[in-house]
Structure formats: structure tokens, C-alpha cells
């Protein structure tokens, strides 16, 4: 099984929906490096997984007038987190949650602190980063631009690992980048998600995901992070999706068509 999947959209679509944190799958050999028992690991997956976001992206893609491309992580972020920096630039490393996590959402031990991250980076992180870079480059070559829309969710109440958990937690948080998030894209997102409740900016999570090859240098790559508060569409933590998922899918489809 590949650790990720690129699902083709319309040839003329610049939109790449990125779903990095929706899966719960952990390969058995990776599981052996995790110190939690099965019950504790299940609870951690409930808290850390952006549940149902792959389904949300799939529904939205089906509703969009022009089908977007989708890049979906098929492994849990407890294997590697493809959106972290793998080096000293990553602020989440301070709480043991860099590219390879050693601590849980509640700051308990997940892996021994002296775990060598290199085998997991080589096997999973770098191939993912290369494939995502190629996917963005392909949209640039095909359409002259790329629009990366990152799909995430977050719990209603902050978890202990959050470094910036004291700010607002609106139904929809839009993460932005001063270089890669043009005002037109942000306006389109606010309009599309207006029916889903209040939208906020960069709280409780900020920023966007852009492959490093293009970050800060390629203005034709636009990016926006869509963070959805989990109580608006599912039972927390880790429970089933509800009717809110349909409303969000329609909003996300509207955003993609505007993009």
C-alpha cells in the first residue's frame, strides 16, 4: 500500500485538495516503535486524527463544477506528519511533535525521546514531499498556476499539545500565508463558508502548506488552509460524521469553483 494517493481531477483544474491528517492506519513495523498499548493508541488516534476530512474532500470534489485534484495521506500522522519541517525550523518539535512525533496530544510518551527519526523520514516523509511537489508542478505546467487547499479539523476544546490554543476557535478557521494567500482567494473562502458559521483567521492554527521548492518564491502557487471545528460535523472525539458534513462539502465545492 502506498502511503499517499493522488486522485486525478479535470485537466484544466489548478486546484489541489490536500488531505494530510485523515487516516488512522499505522503499519505494523511502525506500530512496534510506539509505546502506547492498543487502547491508549486508539484514544490518541481519536484526538489527533482529522476524522472524515478525506470523505469531505471526496464529496466536495464530486459537487464541484470543475473536478479538483486530490492528494490524500493514507497513513496516520503518527507515522510521520508530512506538514511539519523535519529540522530545527519546526516549532512543534518543542512539544515532541515535529515530523516524527515522540509525544501525544496530552504530552505523554508516544515514542522514546531518543528515537532516530531518519528511517521514517526516508521511508515516508521525503517520498510524500517529493510527490506533493510534483503534483503542484504538474498543475503549474498544465494551467499556469496551482491552488493548494489544505483540509483539516480541530477539536472544540484545546488539547495540551497546542502551542497557540488560547485564541478564538470559530466554526471555520482559515489559515493564511502573506505570500501565498491572495486576497481574492480569502474573500472567496469567507463567502463560501458563510453558511457554515463564523469564519476566523489563523486561530487556533495558522499558515498554509506549500512545498518548499515553491514556498516564498513562486507567486503562481496560491494556498489556503481550511480548519473546521469538529463539533460542527461529527461526534467528538473520533465519532461518526453528522449532517454538517454535507453543508461543509457544498461550501468547499463553492470555494474550489471560485478558485
C-alpha positions, 0 to 999 in steps of 0.5 A: 500500500502506498502511503499517499494517493493522488486522485486525478481531477479535470485537466484544466483544474489548478486546484489541489485538495490536500488531505494530510491528517485523515487516516488512522492506519499505522503499519505494523513495523511502525506500530512496534516503535510506539509505546502506547498499548492498543487502547491508549493508541486508539484514544490518541488516534481519536484526538489527533486524527482529522476524522472524515476530512478525506470523505469531505474532500471526496464529496466536495470534489464530486459537487464541484463544477470543475473536478479538483485534484486530490492528494490524500495521506493514507497513513496516520500522522503518527507515522510521520506528519508530512506538514511539519519541517523535519529540522530545527525550523519546526516549532512543534518539535518543542512539544515532541511533535515535529515530523516524527512525533515522540509525544501525544496530544496530552504530552505523554510518551508516544515514542522514546525521546531518543528515537532516530527519526531518519528511517521514517523520514526516508521511508515516508516523509521525503517520498510524500514531499517529493510527490506533493511537489510534483503534483503542484508542478504538474498543475503549474505546467498544465494551467499556469498556476496551482491552488493548494487547499489544505483540509483539516479539523480541530477539536472544540476544546484545546488539547495540551499539545497546542502551542497557540490554543488560547485564541478564538476557535470559530466554526471555520478557521482559515489559515493564511500565508502573506505570500501565498494567500491572495486576497481574492482567494480569502474573500472567496473562502469567507463567502463560501463558508458563510453558511457554515458559521463564523469564519476566523483567521489563523486561530487556533492554527495558522499558515498554509502548506506549500512545498518548499521548492515553491514556498516564498518564491513562486507567486503562481502557487496560491494556498489556503488552509481550511480548519473546521471545528469538529463539533460542527460535523461529527461526534467528538472525539473520533465519532461518526460524521453528522449532517454538517458534513454535507453543508461543509462539502457544498461550501468547499465545492463553492470555494474550489469553483471560485478558485 
